């Protein structure tokens, strides 16, 4: 399972989507809830919008194939809702929404 997640992340890192990521150095708190990052509250990038969130606010997963990646991608709550809504309304939703 870990190997699958790692290969999906590597495929994501190889795409040009990462250029939109917020640099780790500029974020001291979660973009959504505002909680400060600590040793125990770590930073997580949303793979869609590139903002930095805590694990509680960035805990959704979407199928990577909709963005040309293998495996699932970690996304924030908002982006997860937008993608799910899109999948449910688009023709491709029948193929991909079962992966959620």
N, C-alpha and C positions, 0 to 999 in steps of 0.2 A: 504494500500500500504506500509506504513512504517513497519507494522508487518511482511509483506512478505519479505521485504528487511532485516529486523533484523533477521528473522529466517534463511535466506540464509547466512548471515554473521556468525551467530552462528554455523551453520553446517560447514562452512569453518574453523572457529576457532577450531572445534573439530577434524579436519583432521591433518595429520602430515605435510601438506604443509607449515604451518606457520613457521616451523623450519628454512626455508630458507630466512625468512624476514630479511632485513637490520634493525638493531636496530635504533629506533628513535633518540637516543642520538648521533649517529655518523653522522647524516645528517643535514647539515645546509642550503643546497640548493637543488633545483630540479635536479635530475639525468640527465634529458634531456635538459632543457633550461638553467639551471644554476641560475635561479632566487632564491634569498635568501628567506627563510621562515620567515614569520612575524606572527603577531596576525591575520592578515587578509588573508595571503597566507599560507594555512595549508598544512600539510603533508598527503599524501595518498599513501598507499602501493599498488603496482600492485600485484594482487592475483596469477599471474603466475610466474614472475621473482623475486618478493620480494623487488625490488628496491623502493625507495621513490621519489615521484613526486609531483608537484603542481597539482591542479585540472585541469588545462588546458592541461597538458601532460598525465594525467591519467583519461580520461573521457570516455573510451570505456567500453562496457559491453559485456560479453559473457555468454552463458547459463551455469549455474553451473553444470548441469548434466554431462557435458563432463569431469568434474574433480571430480565427485561423490558428488556434493553438490546440495542443493536445491536453487532455486532463481538464480538471475544473479550475476556475479562477476565483480568487477571493475578491469580493466586492463589498462596498458599503451598503447600508440598508437602503438608501435612496436609489442607488444605481441598480441594486438587486430588484427593487420594485419596478423600475423603468424597464429593465430587460425582460422581466417576467411578463409585464403588460404587453410588451412588443411581441414576445414569443406567442402569447395567447391570441393576439390579433392577426399575426402574420401567417401566411401559408406555411412557412417553415416551422411554426409552433407545434404542429402535430408531431414532427420528427424530433424536435429538441426538448419540448416541455416535459417529456417523460424522463429526461435525464436530470431534471431538477430534483 
